[in-house]
Amino acid sequence: MLSSGGHAFADFGLESGDGHHAIDTGAGLVFRIRDSDGTIDSIQWKGTELCGRKGSHIASGLGSDGTTVDARERGDSIVVTVETDGSNGVVADFTHYYFVRRGENTICMATHAEKQPRVGELRWITRLRRDPFTVVPEPSDLDGTVAAVESKDVFRLPGGITRSKYYGNQRAKDLSIRGVGGEGIGVFMIYGNRESSSGGPFFRDIQNQSGGEVEVYNYMNSGHAQTEAKRSGVLYGPYALCFTDGGAPELPDLDLGAEIKIEGWVPRNRRGEVVIGEIAGLDPEFEYTLGFANETAQYWADIAVPGGEVVCSGMKPGRYKMTIYKGELAVLEEEVSVMARRTTRIARCKVTDDPSADEAVWRIGDWDGTPLEFRNGSKLSLMHPSDPRMEDWRDDDFVVGKNQAADFPCGQFADVNGSRVIEFELEEKPRKAMTVRIGITAAHAGGRPKIDLNQWKARNPPPSNQPRSRAITIGTYRGNNRMYTFEVPAAAFVEGTNRLTIWPISGQGGSGFLSPGYTIDCVDLIR
């Protein structure tokens, strides 16, 4: 690559001029940052240009109004600081950092956001040419698609298989390294610290999209099925973009605070931790997660069953809501305080809110906050519900004792499978009322379940509090878990065969899979 100064770099260094800051890592990666807006508009890997047409940047680019870019070489590192003031029309009072170490083909980044960008989401987009990259995530590869299925972001191949940037994305707790590759080249995002993002450990957001170009994202927050408020006035990251000869890189050192001054940085020695000595009441058939959240941060840690010591470290001081999740269902919530340089110890806690602890006359599925055990449940994060790889959403009557959870469609949509019958036997009529419980994990257009039992009809329940998003059709079943309970009088039941009908209701409209609907967590009948 020729630097802006007109000569080829041969070693680690920074050269500024002609409206750019050109950086050579000294190990094969050379890239260039525009001085006007902080966009990376050239990336060369061992002499091959990778950069796409629009360049790589925060949001869709910061623009030049009110934007300043400062680049400095500091011994064996280079720091570029991009700042906006109140006159910037994309996002005001915003700082983005690039950091490079000598001999490392890694662009470390961090972002301090006092406000949300005008587009309503905070994201880093790496835009690359398509031709060098032959290995890309398949669910988000739009190459060969011929028509839109939904809006302008879900598409289909000639045979109907669906693709979208929304499909194939990992849960936040699983984010580590992900990228694209080709012959002699790999570009990977290291997602780093998720403490300032929103949505908790099970939230999914866009990671890749391929088509005419290849895009590698770090979505820090968005409006895509967002279940909690976005965090502002905090530091996002650090995170990193790594370049390799094809294989996934080792995790780089992202503890940048000792090397540069970063707004919002909280060093390790000003953080605390929570240690729980024992957790009782766990079911060995399920995975459990310990989560923490407040207005400025979120954290999580895996819980090993049968519930021995659990440690969540590196937490900013503050008061947190502590949640234990069975699968993705909250089964215990408490408040806990974290102090700098201290360990908050909880000797023992016990799961108290697991619906599975209630003895059921019958139960379909598991109370685990997911629809994964139901028909099509495991496919929702990979494809559109209309995809031909999905099994039929319409079903025959579900017969308790004969059918399995895998026979029960994971979602119900007013315009697709608008009624569902569960048939069950009672040896005798009950003497007291019994309760039907229906758990949902997400809902669209105000959809919620209503039931009829034989000749008895339940009252219409209110809608649940859910994100204003398509959710179910954009690669996630994760919304706000809600249990609907219906107390059914004893007189409604009959000896022998009973028929329970579940209907999706709503005051809103919509067609197909965008009609009022929801995804199922569990359905049961308890005394």
RATA-V433846 format. One record per run of one state. SS is the DSSP state (~ for helix, > for strand, _ for the rest). FROM is the first residue (numbers start at 1). TO is the last residue. If there is no record, write none. Layout:
SS&FROM&TO ; SS&FROM&TO
//
This chain:
_&1&1 ; >&2&2 ; _&3&7 ; >&8&8 ; _&9&12 ; >&13&17 ; _&18&19 ; >&20&24 ; _&25&28 ; >&29&34 ; _&35&39 ; >&40&45 ; _&46&47 ; >&48&49 ; _&50&50 ; >&51&51 ; _&52&55 ; >&56&58 ; _&59&66 ; >&67&74 ; _&75&76 ; >&77&84 ; _&85&93 ; >&94&101 ; _&102&105 ; >&106&113 ; _&114&121 ; >&122&129 ; _&130&134 ; >&135&135 ; _&136&137 ; ~&138&140 ; >&141&141 ; _&142&146 ; >&147&150 ; _&151&153 ; >&154&156 ; _&157&161 ; >&162&164 ; _&165&170 ; >&171&171 ; ~&172&174 ; _&175&176 ; >&177&182 ; _&183&184 ; >&185&190 ; _&191&203 ; >&204&204 ; _&205&207 ; >&208&210 ; _&211&212 ; >&213&221 ; _&222&233 ; >&234&244 ; _&245&255 ; ~&256&258 ; _&259&267 ; ~&268&270 ; >&271&276 ; _&277&278 ; >&279&280 ; _&281&287 ; >&288&293 ; _&294&297 ; >&298&303 ; _&304&309 ; >&310&316 ; _&317&317 ; >&318&326 ; _&327&328 ; >&329&338 ; _&339&342 ; >&343&346 ; _&347&348 ; >&349&350 ; _&351&354 ; ~&355&357 ; _&358&359 ; >&360&365 ; _&366&374 ; >&375&375 ; _&376&376 ; ~&377&379 ; _&380&397 ; >&398&399 ; _&400&404 ; ~&405&407 ; _&408&408 ; >&409&409 ; _&410&410 ; >&411&413 ; _&414&418 ; >&419&426 ; _&427&433 ; >&434&444 ; _&445&447 ; >&448&453 ; _&454&455 ; >&456&457 ; _&458&470 ; ~&471&473 ; _&474&481 ; >&482&488 ; _&489&489 ; ~&490&492 ; _&493&495 ; >&496&505 ; _&506&511 ; ~&512&514 ; _&515&516 ; >&517&526 ; _&527&527
//
